[in-house]
């Protein structure tokens, strides 16, 4: 069969798994929504505890300060917001790549 499809590409038919692809996109959306809510909560906490290096001084206001927090020890309180931003970026990248190919489900 593979040889025939290689010779005549028009014979190639593959399942699109439309329903599973749609569910996958919905799961990404729910995950991204939850991550966005977590980020908002961390930003609000950081604003309340302004000036405390342990809780991220002004991360929600100054991106350069947030980016510098990646130099802190992994898992430390001051680095939690940066770690979440990285997780959001990865999820957004996966969602965008999946969504890009599933536009024509």
C-alpha angles and dihedrals in degrees: 000000000000091000091051092049090048090054095041109028091184088074092064112111122167130177113256096205088218097175093047091047091051091048090049091054090049090051090052090051092051091047092049091048090053092047090049090053091049090051091051091051092050091047091051091048091049091052091050092049094042116168096026109120089202092063099038116270109239096333092149090054104038117045093191090059090049092050090050089056089074086079090065120095113285111261094019118139093245092054099049095094093050091048089052091050089054091050090050091050091052093048092046091050091051092045093048093048092048093044092048091060096039097056090103099045 
